[in-house]
Amino acid sequence: MAAQASGSDSNTSPDEFLAFITRDARTLLSSIIGYSEMLVEELEEDASAEMIDDLKRIGEAGERVMDLVAALEWKVEEERRARLLADTLRALTGALTSTLETEQVFERLIDSVSRILPYDRAQTWLVVGDGVEVARVRGYSKPDLLVGRELDVRGKALFDGIFRGGVPMIVPDPSTDRRVDRWAVSPETRSWMVIPLVSRGETLAVLTLENDTPGRYGRSDAEVAETFCGHAGIAIDNARLFGEVKRLATVDALTGTYNRRHFFQEAGREFKRAQRTGRPLAVALLDIDHFKNVNDTLGHTVGDEVLRELARRCASVTRDADVLGRYGGEEFVILLPETDAESARTAVAERLRRQVADRPVMTSRGPVQVTISVGVASVDGTVPDVETLIDRADAAMYESKRGGRNRVSAAAG
């Protein structure tokens, strides 16, 4: 059996095989051209003019074939780059669409994009209202100073194409471009590309790439950016919609507080933590006094306005660690970690009661005076679970009702 030619075995890729062919062809043609030129020089006086012309034509033909080989090599390289780009874009798209968490989408985007668009520093901006918020960064010495920072870019002429047209923007040297604010890029940046991430005609986020090499980004890079930014925009849109669905599953649609189911999930975790650490934990349960009269005399629309305002006033007296939920109807519940019974009664419940009683609720039918009755309970050795804790607060609340309403009562314990 004849031996296979070196470099063309079954494990050789098409690119490697073509490189092998063109390399050998280039070597052979170089030898032919060189040999024909040598013969022309050596035989110029002895050979006939016809032979000299033939030799020259051989050399010229070899040069033309060399040009064809060079064109073939260029085409092979372009196709190789196109395949590499396609493979990278597929991997990038797969990475982006495999998660529905916005933070993970930004993480994967900023990590993966370097495979097709190299950068020294990068940022992702999330569009929030009339501005943007820095979501993720790479390559900066103090990233914590940037993440979460709000930037005012709306209305600036430099970003019109980003927010209105959804078109990538390249600034050849931002250090000399007066349109670029100092906060936007690092001083050493010499090539800057800003890429809008668009879905359904709306710019949802922005990716910025900084490179310290002058002129590093060009039109071809912008075309690559346009190819993947649509996929990235869709991934961000999907994550955003998923986040909204998750949020709606946890909050009360009318008041924006946690719904009963999610409140109990959060409260259960806090209760177990308090049991494990021995730290104090309290709960306040409140009910709007005579709320039925509001609905019956002024209508349910005004009743809804009262509920929303009460939720807002409840939120105004709580801390970030506290858990506020709508318990049902006109009842709200506040879980208070790291809070004992006395602090819950005076610093939270009584303060809230005064806020409600002292200031009427402004509604579409005018001011409405309401009051609340509140019950407070705290964890002690006799409370086995969060449900029991809330039951005790509920009993204390009804004690406030029986005592004349518009008051705070604490559970015996």
Beta strands, then each sheet from edge to edge (+ up, - down):
strand 1: 121-128
strand 2: 131-138
strand 3: 150-151
strand 4: 169-171
strand 5: 191-199
strand 6: 202-211
strand 7: 281-288
strand 8: 323-328
strand 9: 331-337
strand 10: 361-363
strand 11: 366-368
strand 12: 372-378
strand 13: 408-410
sheet 1: 3+ 2- 1+ 6- 5+ 4-
sheet 2: 8+ 9- 7+ 12- 13-
sheet 3: 10+ 11-
end
